[in-house]
Amino acid sequence: MVIGVICSECISLTKWGIYVSSRAKVAQSHQRRFSRWLHNSRINVQRLYSPLIAAALVNWGVSEISLIEDTTMLWDEYCLIRLSIQYRGRAIPLVWRVLRHGSSSVCFEVYQGMLKRAARLIPEGVSVRFLADRGFANTQLMRYLQGRVTVAFSDSSQKQCLDLPSS
């Protein structure tokens, strides 16, 4: 199924079928199988993904990263909270969470655990610059980040450097 995603370059379950070897003769059989796999509660995506992204960060050998916090609303019902790192002009997901929520504004307690998980993935000695839009401008977040990240002001010549512990 992973090969189906990669080869089809698509998240449509129906397009994965041609890349999968199976005895199933009906397309619906493939779709049901893929759906069961995607909804398997024993698969912990974060647990599988975290070692891969941690290894990638070490191998990239960067001395500074930008950590980007953002939310996206899905179908006006779900809020995707994402912490990504900027790498070669792309946002690479580090940790994320989807919750049933009517707004893209979420309180600090909802994403504080994500910040802690992200900190464990960042290699020791790497400086972190935290970027977020005004939806994350709250005093609890600022207090949490104090002493952990580089705080960048709108004038790039002014910046206060603070270290992010790797654990």
Protein Blocks (a to p, Z undefined) as FASTA:
>chain_A
ZZmmmmnopabfklmmmmpccfbfbfklmmmmmmmmmmmmkbcfklmmmmmmmmmmmmno
pabdcdddddddehhlaccddddddeehiacdfbdcddddfbfbdcfklmmmmmmmmmmm
pcghiacdddddfklgcfklmmmmgopaccddfblkbccdddddfZZ
